[in-house]
Amino acid sequence: MSTNRGSVFSETLLDITNTKLEELSKRRSEFEAAKASVLSRLENEADPLGRLGLLSQGVKDCFAMKTTKTGEILPGTSKNPGLVLELKNLDSFMAQSKYDPSITPQLMRGWEESLLRHLHTQSSKLEYASLYAQLVTEWLSTEKEKAPAHDGEEDVDMAEGFEDVGDAMKKEARRGWEKVVFEPVGVDERALEAYLVDLFGLRDQSDKPAKAKALESLRDKLTAFENSLAAPKQFTPATLTSVINGLLAIDLLTDERREVLRDFLGSPTILAEVADVLNMRLAAIASWSWGESVALEQQRKITGIYTVLMHEDVLQAIFLHYLGVRWSVFLKGAFRQFRRSPEAWTQSKKFIPRLDRERREHYLGRGSLDRRGSVQSAREKLYGKHYFMAGLMSHDRQKQTSLEGEVEANYAAQDGPQVYQQQAMASQAPQAQMRMFQQQQQMQAMSRPMPPPPAVPIMQAQPTGYANPFARHRTRHNDVLQDFDFDTFLTEPESDDDNSDEDDSADRNPMEDKQRLIRLLSTEIAIHTKLHGEVTAFHSVFEGWNSLLPHETILAVMAFLGVSEAWTAFFAKFLRAPLKFLDDGPATAPRVRRRGTPASHVLSEVFGESILFCLDFAVNQATGGHNVHRLHDDFWFWSRDHGVARAAWDAVSAFTTATRTYIDFAKSGTVRISRDSDPAAAARLEIDEALPAGDIRWGLLRLSTRTGRFEIDQSLVDRHIVDLRRQLADKRRSVIAFIQTWNTFAATFFTSNFGRPANCLGRAHVDEILATHQRIQREVFSPSSFSSSSSSSSSSSSPLLAGEAHQPTEPITGVVDYLKHVLRSRFGVSDIPDAYLFFPIELGGLDLRSPFVSVLPVREAVVPDPTALLDAFLQAERDEHARRKLAFERDDGRRALLLQSQQQSRGGVSVGVGGAPAASEPATATETFLSLDEYARYREDLSHDFADDLASVFARLLEVPAAEGGIRVASAAVRGGIEALALSNSGNGNGNGLRGITGNWHAMDPYWRWVAQLYGPEAIARFGGLDIVEPGLLPMGMVGLFRDKRVRWQG
């Protein structure tokens, strides 16, 4: 089976698990036998005191408590101190009852009922521990059934009602992939070099611009870095530990190889030997090679896309990951230093004329010119921290963290999930691709030279003269319109250029970066439309970036940036790997890759980010200081100036022509949103035909041009509901696998692609998420939904229940109903408490995740209407202006005396702003306070100190107030259960490994506080506490393995 191949540790763990399950079964049988014996004897005893005596001794026997000859319980023989205390007290009370007539039968019946509850509670604990054991056994058996299949093959046993098309999709995906990666693409390297020379200002060697000098500095640093890679003994056990942990955090290796790496971490001897081998390999890097061939495997992702992964050996993976990390960390620092060159990288600061500066300083004070803490400062810091070279690592221990299922949905395909991410590009004939490239070259040659970026103001940048090879003929009109500590963010010290490196030492979460980008664009749309009347935004993705990126482009750009011939040669060997699919027979010869980069390798990210650095710089130069917000090959741009957006897209077009890369127009789109609610006025806002046509989408969201907000695209949800039913049907034979699939797909994938609730999206977005999740549950488990999606099924029951011994008598309305029915049908367990389903594994639950609970805690905390915050800002701005004006006018008498004194001291000469003679300016130039328009002219560029200023509103709109809502205070019963968990685990280190619901209420995540309070009272009533199963009874080692095991998606 897949969990134990290739690892002695897993084999041993399986043996331990089987032994534990056998012992659990034996213990339950012994307990139930002892309990039945006690209850049988009670039936023949009528005396209340005699019944108590029998029951007291019976409880001690059932719980295997060791006693003295006199019946006293020996210390340390029970894990239930409360029961031990109760039995000790009962012995004393029974002795009293022999003499004291005040001990009534009613009182003794209460003691009897308490002891019986302990027996029944323990029976419930053992029953559900046994059920858990059966579920683990069921999971292991289903894994064994799949084990004979080849790693590259899919389990094609499908539920009734589904057409098996997975194999055909998989084969088509492979044909499309092979069509592009083994054929080189013609790159005009001279044209590429000319493009880079012009971009970095190397044409004029006599008078080098600042950007050329910045490039020379980058090249010098790169040379020094390469020398550092030649140092001996770079691999040590400590280094390997860091590298292996990094490898385990990415999706590169199979489950089996990941287990091998974990075995490495547990053996210092192995680490030392591996370090020696890799040090020798690094010393002889000039002769490095992949070997005879590298195995390839297709893997289906949750999005429906097939990816192709390379299966190099473990030592090769460690070696390449180490080099990738070193290059990644260095280049991120080097590119950041390049961006900090103010004369090379055009800054986005708005120029403030001298007269405006002097007037503001005169009326508002010197602090009024401070840019720190402004909206523009916040924008720059967000960009620098999260979106500039985001694919590179900030330090060598930085890892990429994400939950399984936290991937962006594929929204390009219209007729079902895409089988290949680059299918459209792969289907183009080479001749068609060449014609496209030739047309691009011709249009480039006919275009006017690109004008230099404009001076101030930057918002008036004009479109460049590049003809756009991607233009689509159309005339289109549009309709009208927590995770981050902003208190620290807006007030922490920063450099004057707003370009200082922010602290990004935390691990990276790509999904969170994408979510933040959606929030940022939503916030900018709200601000731009409210304050400036309109905004233009475009979003685009490169076509098959990893698969289609030309090797010639990679090597040429790396050489241009200063990489030596020796390292360029190594990179070429890394790229041109000899590849062979696992499905191929021994007679099939490996083929050398000629395009694209190996997936999930850090070095691939290094190449991609280095090339896309040129795109970032090109857009910055073409737009006079605007930045493209980019995450890998996915890029976004917005501006209140439509011409600036056109200039940015022209820069993108020039880049793709030079690098021979392609835009995925199915995932591209442009919007122009107006503040004006009049349709006639909005219709006049045409979108330049050079900009990409289509909607702006992300995940399962679509940006509405009517409201200016992201909304869930229900048609895309429908497509993924069909796939969710298919995946659940494939996993229905194992409850554990079913729950894992549900958690990944329904609770994580859907929720993350609906967008994280935030103030900028409003409460309506939260309600839409909840309603959509309700629909998903209803349609996934509805028999009519299966019938409508299948031509072969006419049964009234869900195909998810195919093969069950009993069919439900009531309709299945959701995942809870389904699981309870399956558990009752397969294992004969009825009246299952909800806590058993939703509690974490460590407490004996099945860890079923509720998508509703993950959203509900934030609902009440989210701002109902985001526009209200901007309305409040405008009113606060007017109030602040009026306050300052009134203060100025009240002080005009003192100012008149001061002016008279200045005139007398200067011989009667009037003095203007700044001390210059004021002969040419009106006498009232310095005594007429700033108008509201002049006061608000730099509201985005300068900081302000009044409540509800624009910087505060900007931060508030971006905020995810997840911790502010939900269940804050536990009930008395639940609080007692939490305290019992803390007490029972106080001597076991970190809560005995408890996760989710722990012994510290305030440290728990809002999700788990909600679950604990919702289902905790039921658990306490049934099991005597929050722990459903007694600690130590569950096979937590094996449970940890399948918790870490990734879902294998059915084709």
N, C-alpha and C positions, 0 to 999 in steps of 0.2 A: 504494500500500500504506500501511498505517496508520503505519508508522514514519517516513515521509519527507514526508507531506503537511504543508504549512504551514510548512516550515522549509528555508531555503536550506542551512543547515548540514547537515541530514540528507541532502539531495540530493548535496552535495559528499562527505559521508562515504560514501555509497553508491558514488560513482564511485571513490573511493580504495580501498574494499573490493574492488570488482571488479578494479581494477588489481593490488592485492596478491595476489588469488587467481590471476590470470593469471600473475604473476611466480612464485608458488609452484609452480604446475603446470609452468612452464618450467624452474625450477631442479631440480625432482625428476626431470624427464625427462633433463636434462643429466647429473645425478649418476648416475642408473641406467645411462645409456649409457656414461659413463666407467668405472663400476664393472664393467659387463659386459665392456668392452674389456680391462681389467686382468686379470680372472679368465680370460678367453679366452687371453691371452698366457701366463698362469701354467701353463696346461695343457701348453704346448709347451716348458716350461723345467724341467729335472730338477735342475740344480745348485742346492743350497740358497742359496749366496751370490748366484747370478744371480737366483733367485726373490725374494730379499730386495731386491735392487736394483730389479727391476721393480715390486715391490709398494710400495717406499718412494716411488718417483717417481709411481706410480699414485695413491697416497693424496694426495700433494701436488696432483696434477692434479684429483682428485675433489673435494677441499676448496677448490679454486681458490686455492691458496697461491702467492704470487709468489716467485720465487727468483732468485738471481744466476746468472751463466753457469756458476758452479762447483756450482750446486745448493743453495746455502745459502738458507734461508728468510728473506725480508725481514721485519723487525720490523713488527708491527701489521697483518699481512695475514690473521690468523686470530683467531677468537673462542674458540678452544680451546687455551689455553696448555699444558695437559697433553699434548696430542697434538704440539704444536710441540716441546716439550722431548723427548718420546720420539723423534721423528724426528731431532732434532739428535744425541742420544746414539747413535742407531742408525747414523748416518753414521760416527761415530767408531769404533763397534764393528765395522762392516763393513770399515773401513780396517785395523783390527787383525787381522781374520780372514784377510786376504790373506797375512799373515806368521806369525801365531801359530797353531800346530796345536792349542792348548788350546781354541780356539773350536770346539766340536763341532757336528755337524749337529743333534743334539738341542736344543742351546741356540738355534740359529738357527731351528729349527721353533717354539720358544716365541715368538721375536720375530715370526715370520710370523703365528702365531695371534693375537697381540695386535693387529697391524695389520688383520687380517681382521675382528676384533671391532669395531674402530673403523668399518670400512666397513659392517658389518651394523647396528651401532647407529645410524649416520647414516641408513641406509635405513629403519630403524624410525621414527626421528624424522620423516623426510620422509613416510613412509607415513601416520603418524597426523596430521601436519600437513595432508596432502592430504585425509585423511578428515574432519578438522575443517572444511576448506574446503568439502567437499561437503555437510556438514551445514548450514553457513551458507547455502549456495546453496539447499538444500532448504527451509530455513526462509523465506528470502526469496521463493521461488517460491510457497509456501503462503500467505504474506501477500499476495502480488499477486493470488492467486486470490480472496481474501476482500475485496480493496479495492473492487470495484464495488458491493458491498452497502452500503446506507445505514448510517451510524454507529449508528443505533438498531436495526438488524436483527441477528438472530442467524444464524450459520451453522447451517443445519438439516440438513446432511448427517450422518446418524447411522449408527453401526455397526449391522450386522445384529444383531437380537435386542432392540433397543430400540424402544419405541413413542414416536413423536414427539408429545409433549404440550406442548412448550415454548411454542408459539405460543398455545395455549389458556390456559395458566397466565399468560402475560404479559398477554393481553387481560383476563382476569379480574382480575388485579392492578390494571390501569389503571382498570377500572370501579369497583372498590372504593375506590381512591384518589380518583377524581373525585367519588364520591358524598359524601365528607366534606369535602374541602378547599374546595369552591366554595359551600358552604352554611353560613351563619353559625349559631352555636349560641346559644340564649338564656341569657345570663349575668345573674343578678340582681346588678347592680353595687352596689345598696344593701346587700344581704346580704353581699357580698364586702367592702365597706368596713367594715361593722359587725364582721365577723370579724377584720379587720386591726386595727381600733380596739381591740377587746377583747384581741387577742393582744399588742399592744405597749403596753397600759395607758394608752390615751389617753382613756378614758371620763371620768376625774376630772381636770379641768384645774386644780383648786385645789391638789391634792397629787400631783404627778406622780411615779410610781415610777421606779426607776432605768432600767428598760427604755425608758420614754418619753423620758428624757433621753438615753439612748444613741442612740435613733432621731433625735432632734433634732440630735445631733452628726453623725450620718451624713448627714443632709440638708444641713447646713452644708458638709461636705466635698464633697458632690456639686455644690453650687452653685459652689464654687471650682474644681472640676474642669471643669465646663462652660465656665467663663471661660477656662481654659487652652486649651481646644479652639478658641477664637477667635483665637489667636495666628497671625500670618502666617508664611509660608515654613516650614510644618511638614514638607513633603515635600522631601527632599534626596536626592542619589544614595546616601548612606549609609543613609538611612531606607528607600529603595526596595530596596536590597540586602537589608536585614533582612526587609522585608515579603515580598519575592519568595521568599526562602529559607523563610519560614514557609508560604507558599502551596504551595511544592513539597513540603512535608512532610505535607500533608493531602490527603484524597481529594475534591477539589472540581473540578479542571479535567481535561479530557481530555488524553491523551498529546500531542496536537498543540499544545494551548495551553501545556502544560508546556514543550515545546521552545521555543516563542516566548519564554517567560519566561527560559529559559536563554540565549537569544540576547540578551535585554535585559541580562543580567548581564555579558555580554562586551563591551558597548558603552557607554562613559561618555557619549557623545553622546546616545544614546537615553535613558539614565537622566535626563540633564539635561532633555531635552524632556518626558519623562513627568512629571517633578517639576513643571515649570511648569504643565502642563495640570491636574494634580491639585490644586495649590495654588489655582488659579482655581476649580476645582469645589468645594473646601472653603469658599472665601470666599462662594460662592453656594449654600450647602447648603440654604437655604430653598426654592430652586427645583429641587432635585435630583429626578430621576425615573428609573425603569427604562427609559424609552423606550417605543416602541410596544408591544413585547412581549418576553418572555424565553423562549428555547427550552427545552423540557423533553425529557429522555431517560430511558427506563427502563434500569436496569442490574441484572443479576442478580448477587447476591453469592454467595460460596462456600457460605453457609449455605442457599441455595435461595430466599432472600427477594429480591423485586424492590424496589429503591429508585428514587425519582424524583429526578434531579439537574437543577438549573438550569444552563444554559450561558450565563451573562452574558459580555460581552466582557472581554478581559484587563484593560483599564484600570478597568472597573467592579469587577472582582474585587480588584484591588490597592487601590482606594479603600475598598471595604467591609471588606476584611481589616484595613487600617490602623485604621479606626475601631473595629472589633471588638476588636482587640488593646488599644487605648487604654482602652476601657470595661472590658474584662476585667481588665486589670492593676489599674486603679483600684478596681473593685468588690471584688476579692479582698482588697485591703488594707483597704478600708473595712469589709467584713464581718468580717475578722479582728479589727479594733479593736473592733467591736461585741461579738464573742465574748469579748474580753479584759476586758469590763466585768463584774466578778464579781457585782455585784448585779443585773445585767440577765440575763446568761446563767448559769443555775444551774450551780454547780460540782458535780462528782461526788465530791468529797472526803467521806470518812466522818467524821462528827463523833466526836471523842474527848472524853468527859466529863472534867471537871477532876480528879476523884479518880484516874481511870485514867492521866491524864497525869502526875500527881504520883507515883504508885506506879511507873510505868515509869521515870521520871527518877531516882527514889530507888534502885531496884534495878539498873537497866541503864545509867544515865548519861544525860546530856543528849542525846547523839547518838542515843539510841533513839527520839526523836520526829521524826527527820529523815524527811521524805517523799520527798526526792530519791533517785532510784535504786530506788524501789519499783515493784511491778507496776502499781499504779494510775497512777503517773507515766508509765511506759512506755506504757500504754494511751492516756493523754491525748496524748502526743506522736505516737504513731502516727495517732491520729484527726486531730489538727490538721495533720499533714504530708501525709497521703495521702487523707483522706476528708471533710474540711471544705472545701466549695466546690472540689472536685477538678476540676470542669469549667472553672474559670477559670484564667487564667495568672498566674504569680508575677512575671514580668518580660517585657518586650516581645520578647526574643529566645528565649524558651522555645518549643521545638518539641515536637510530638507524634511520637514515634518508635515504629515497630512494623514487624515483618516482614509481607510480604503473606501472608495466611492466619492471622494472629494476630487472629482475631475469635471471639466467643463463638458456639458452636453453638446453633441454634434447637431447643430441646427441647420446645416447646409442641405442635407438630403431631404427630399420631399416625399418619397414613396417608401419610407422605411429606413432603418439604420444603414448608414454607409458601410460598405464592406471594405473599403480601402480609402484612406484619407486623401490620397492623391489620385483618385480614380479618374477624374476629369482630365487632369494633366496627362496621365498615362495613356489615355485613349487618343491623344492627339498624335497624328503621324509625325515622324521626324521632319518630313517636308513642310508640314504645316507649322511646326515650331520654328523652322528656319525662316519661313516666310514672315512669321510674326517678328522675329528678330531683325530681319532685313528692313521691314517697314518701320520698326522702331529706330533703326540707325538712320534711315532716310529722313524721318521726321525730326530726329535730333539734329541732323546736318542742316535742315532748313530753318531751324529755330533761331531766334535772335540770341545774342550773347546774354547771359544772365546779368542783370544790373546788380550793382553792389547793394547790400542791405541798406535801407534808408536810415537817416539819422532820426532824431526825435521828431514827433512821437512814434514809437515803434508800432502802434496800432494802425498806422497808415501805410504799412508795407505793401508794395504793389506786387502783382503776380509776376513771376519770372517769365522769360521768353521761351521756355522749353515747350515745344508741342507735346501733347500728352498722347503717347501711343496706346493708352488704355481707355481713351475717351469713348463713351457710348453716346450715340445720337439720341437725345431726348430733351424734351422741355417738360419740366416737372414743377408742380407747385405743391406746397405743403399747407396743411391746415395750421391754425394757430395753436397758438399755444393752449466701540467701547474697547474697546480693544486698543484705544489710544488715549494717552493722558494729555489732553490739550491744555490743562492748566500749566503743566510743566512745559509743554511744547511751545506755548505762546510767550512764556516769561523767562525761559532759560537764556543765559548769555549766549550771544552769537556774534560772529564777526560782521564787520560792516558790509562785506560783499554777499552775505547770506549764502555763502557757498561752502561754509565749513563742513567737514565730515560729521554727519550725525552718528550717534551711537547705534549701530545696527548689528551688535554682537549677538543678538538673539538668533535662534534658528529660523530658517526661512519656511514660510508656509505659502506656496504658490496660490492656493485657492483664496487665502485671505488677502493677498495682494490684488487678485482680480476683483474680489468683492469690494475692496477699498476703492478700486478704480471706478467701479459702478457708482459708488457713493460720491466720489469726487466729481464725476461728470454730472450726476444729478444735482449736486450742489452748485456747480458752475452754471448749469442751465438756469437754475432758479435765480442766481445772482445776476447773470448777464441779461436775461430777459427782463428782470425787474428794474435794473439800473440803466441798462443800455438799449433796451428795446428788442434785441435779437441776439441769436448765437448760431454759429454754424459748426457742426461737428461731423467728423467722418471716422469710421472704424474699418480696419482692413486686416487681413491675415495673408501671409505669404503662402503660396501654393506649395505644399509638400516640402517645407523647408529642410527637414532632416533627410528626406529621400532624394531631393532634386538638386541640392546645393552642389554646384560644379567643383570638382577638386582643383581645377585650374584657378578658379576664383579664390578658393581658400588659401592656396599656397602663394598666389600673387599678393594678396592683401597682407598675409603674415610677413612675407619678405619685405613688402613696402614699409611695414611698421618697424622693421629692424631685426626680424628673426634671422639668425645665421643660416648658412647653407647646411651645416651639420644638423641643426634641429629641423630645418625644412625637410631634409631628407627623411628624418625620423617620422615627421608628420605624414609625409607621403606614404611611407610603408604602413603607418597606422590606418590611413584612409583606404589604401588599396589592398584590403584583406582578401585572401582566398576563401570563398564562401561555398557552403554546401548544406542543403536542407537535410534535417534529420530523416525526412521521408524518402530521400533519394537512396537508391541502391548502391552497393559497393562499386559498381562499374561507372557510376556517374562521377565525372571529374569536377573538381572545384572550379569556380569561376571568380575572376578578379573583379572586385568592385571598382567602378569608375565614376560614380556619382554618389553624393549623399554621405552622411556621417553615421557611425554606429549609434543606435538609440541608447539612451540612459548612461552614456559615458560623459564624465566631466570634461574630457578633452573635446568632445563634440560641442559642448556648451561654450568652451573657450573659442573654438573656431567661429561658431555662429555669432557670439557676442562681439568678437573682434571685427567681423564684417559689418554687423549692424551698428557698431560704433560709428562707422562712416556715414550710415544713414542718419543717425541721431545728429551728428555734426552738420551734415548737409541741410537738414531741416532747420536747424538752429541758424545757420548762415543765411538761408534763403528767406527766412521770415523775420529777420532782424531781432532775434533773441527769443522767439517762442521755442518750446520744447515739445517733442513728440513723446507721449507717454507710452512706453513699450514694455511688454513682458514677453521675452523671447521673440517669436515671430508674429506676435499679435500687437498691433499698434493703434493708438487713438490720438486724435488731435481735435482741438476745438479753439474757437476764437470768436469774439464779437464782430470781427472784421471779416467779411466773406472773402475779400481779396487775399487776406493772409492765409486762409484755409486753402485757396487755390494755389498759392505759392508753395505751401507745404506739400500739396499733392504733386506739383510739378517736380519738386525735389525727389519725392518717392519714385516718380516715373524715370527720372534721369538715373537714379541709383539702380533700379531694376534693369535698365538697358545696359548699363556698364557691367554689372555683375552677372548678367544672364540668369536672373531669378524672376519669379513670376508671382503675380497677385492672384489670390483666390477670390474671384468676383462673386462667387456664391456666398461668401462670408463677408462681403464688403458692402458698405452703404453710407449714405450722407443724409443729414437732416439739417434743415434751417428753420429754427423755431422763433416765432415772434411773440412779443408781449401782447400785441393787439388781438383782441378777441373778435374783431370784425373780419369775417371770411374774405371780404373784398380786399381789405388791406393786406391780409396774410397772403393772398394770391399773388400779390405783386412781388413777393420774395422768391424769385426764381433761384434755382440751384444751378451753378455753372456746370455745363454739360461735361467739362473735363473731370469733375469729381465723380467718384464711383456711385452708380445707381443702386438703389435698394434701401432696405431698412437697416437701422443699427440694432444689432442683436448681441446678446451674450447669454450663454446657457439656455435657459428656457424663458428668457425675458426678451421683450421687444420694446424699443423706445417709441413711445407714442408722440407723434408730432402735434397732436391736439392738446394733450395735457402736459407734455414735456417731462413725463415720468415713465419709468420702466414698468411694464405690465406683463403678467404671465401669459405666454402664448399657449392657449389651451389645445390647439391643434398639435403642437409638439408634445405636449403632455400625453395626448391620446396615443401617439406613436410609441412612447416609452411605456405606457401602461400595457400595451400588447407585449412588449419585450419582457416586462416584469412578470407577467403571467407565465410566459415561456420559461423564464429562469426559475421561478418557483416550482413549476411543474417538474423541471429536471431535478430539483433538490427535494422533492416531496417525500422520498423514501427515508430521509433522516430529518428528524425534528430539529436537531442542532444545526445541520447544514441549511435547512429551511430558514431558521431564525437568522443565521449569519447572512444569508442572501437578502432577507427582508431588511435587516438593519443597514446593510451596505447600499441597497438600491432605494428602498422607500424612505428610510429615515435619514440617510446621508446624501445620496446622489440627488434625489429630488429636492430636499431641503436646501442644499448648498446651491443648486442651480436656480432656485427661486429668488436668490438674493437674500443676504442677511438683513433683517429688519433694522432700519435706521431712521433717524429723524428726517433726513432729506427725502425719504420715500413715503413717509406718513403712515398713519394707522390703517388706511385703506389697503395698503400693501400687505400688512400683517393679516387682515381679514381675508384677503384674496388667497394668501398662502394656506390658511386654515381651511377655507372652503375647498381648495383644490386637493388638499390631503384627504378631506372627507370623501370627495369624489373618487379619488384613487382607490381607497379602501372598498368603497361600494362597488366599483367596476371590476376590480381585480378578482373579487370573490363572488361576483354575481354570475349565476349560470347563463343568464341571457347575454352577458358580455362575451362569454366563450362561444356561444352559438352564433353570435353576429360576426365573430372574427374567424369562423371556421365553416367550411362547406360540408364537412363530414360529420359534424356532431349535432345531434338533435336531442341529446339527453337533457333532462331537467336539472341534473346535479352537476356541480362544478367538476371539470377534469382534474382539479387539484385533489379531489377525493377518490379518484380512480384507484381501485384495488383495496379500498378500506372495507373492513368486515361489516360495518354498519353505516348506513347513510343517515344524515341528519333529518330529524322530523321538523325542525324549525329552520327558516332561512339563515344562511351564513352571511352576516353583515359586515364582518371585518376580520382582521388577523386574530383577534382574541377568540372569537367564536370558532374560527377554524382550528386553532391549536387545541382548544379545550375538547373539541369533538375528536380530533386525531388522538389525543392522549387517552380519551375514554375508549375509543374504538380499538386502539392497538394494545393498550396496557391495562384497561379495566379500571382506571382511576377516574372517579367522578367528583363533582363538587370541588373543582380545582380553584384555589384562591387566585385572584389576579396578582397578588404579590409574588406568587411563585413564578409567574411569567415575567414580571417587570423588574424584580430585584436582581442585583448583580450576582455574578457567579460565586463570588467569595462568600456570600450569605446563603447560597444554596438555590438561587434563582436562575432563570434561563436567560437573563439579560436581554429580553426583548425591548427594543427601543421604540419609544412613542414619538412620532414626528410632531404631535400636537404639544406635548410637554416641552419640547425643545424650543417652541415658538411662543407659547402662551406667557411665560414669565416676562417677556419684553413688551407685550401688547399695551398694557396700561401705561408703561413708561415712555413709549414712543410719542413724539409730538403729533397731535391729530392732523394739523394742517401746516406744512412747512412754510407756506407763503406768509403765515401769520408772524413768523420770526422776522422776515424781511420788512413787513409792515411796521412791526415794533421798532426795528432799527431806524427806518426813515423818520418815524415820529420822534425817537430818541435823538436823532441827529438834528431835527428841527428844534427840539427843546434845548439841546446843548448850544446850538448857534444863537438862539434867542437869549439864553442865559449869559453867554459871553458878550453878546452885543449890549445887553442891558448893563452889565458890569462896566463895559467900556464907556457907555454914554454917561453913566453916573459919575465917572471919573474924569469927564471932559473938562471940568473946571480946573482940576489940578494939572491936566495936560496943557491947558491954555497958558497957565502961569509958567509951566516948564518951557513951553515954546517961546514965550516972551523973554525968559531968562536966557535961552540959547541965542536968540536974535541979538540981544544986547551984548552978550559976550563975543559975538562974531561981527560986531559993528553993524547990526541991523540987517544982515544978510539972512534970508530964509534958508533953512536947512531941510533937505528932503530925506527920504528913507535911505539909511546907510551913511548919512553924514554928508552927502554930496549937495552942492547948491541946488535949490529947487526952483530956479528961475523959469524953467520950461514946464513945470508940472503944476496942476491946479493947486490952489491954496488948501483945498479940502482933501488932497490925495492921501494924506496920512491921518486925517481925522474922520474919514468916512469908513466905518467898519466894513469888513468883508461881507459881500452879499452871500446869500445862502449857496448859490451856485459856485462862487469862488471858494467858499469854506469847504464845500463837498467835492471840489475838483480832484483831490488826491486821496479820496477816502479809501482806495484800495492799496495805495502805495506808501502811505504814512500811518503811523500808529496813532490811536486816540485813547483817551482815558475815561470815557464816559460809559455808563452801563448800557448794555445792548449795542455796543459799537459793532462795526462790520466784522472785525476779526473774531469777536465773540460769537456772532451769529454764524460765521463760517465754520468755526469749531463745533458749534452746537448742531448744525445741520449734518456734519460728518459723523456725529457721535452715534455709537451703538449702545444704548443704555440697557445692556443685558442684565446687569447686576441690580438694577433699581426696582424691577418688578418681581412678581412671583411670590412664593411663600417665604416670609421673612422670619416668622416665629412659629416654633413647633408647639403642638398641643402637649398637655401634661403627659399623656400616655406615650407619645412618640419621643418626647424629651427623655422619659425614663428609659425607653428602649435604646436611645443613643448613648445615654450614660452607662447602661449595662454593657454595650459594645466596648466602650472605652475602658470599663473596669475589667471585663473579661480578657481584653487584649493589652492591658497595661504593662504586662511583663514580657511581651513578645515583640519588642521593637516597634516598627512602624505599623501599629495596628494589626499585626499578624498578616500583613499584606492586603488589608482591606482596601478596596477601591470603590468609588461611587458613594455608597452609604457607609460612613465611618463613625468613629466615636467622637468626632468634632463637628457639631452642627454648623458652626459659622464658617468652617473651612470647606464645607461641601459646595459643589457646584449647584447653581440654582435649579438645574434639571433634577438632580438627585434629592434636593430638599423637597421639591414638589412630589416626586415619587414616594419619598419616605412618608410624607404627611398624607398623601392620597391613599396609599396601600398599607401603611404601617399599622394602623389600628386593626385591620383584618389579620395581618401576620401575627400581631401580639396575641389576639384572641385565639388563633389556631395553634400557634407554636410557642407561646409563652414569651416571645421576644421577637426582635427583628431578624435574628438568624434562623432561617427556615430549617437548615440542616446543621447538625452539630459539627463544629470545626474539626477537621482531620478526617472526616468520613469521605469527602469528595476526592477524586483523583486529580488534584489541581495541576500536577505536572502535565498530564495529558490534556487537560482543559486548556492550559496555557499554550500548548502546541496548536490546537485547532483554533484558538483565539488569534494566534499570529498567522495562521495559514490563510493565504489569500483565496478569495472565491475564484473558482474556475468557471468562466462564463460559457454557457452553451452557445454554439454557433447558430 
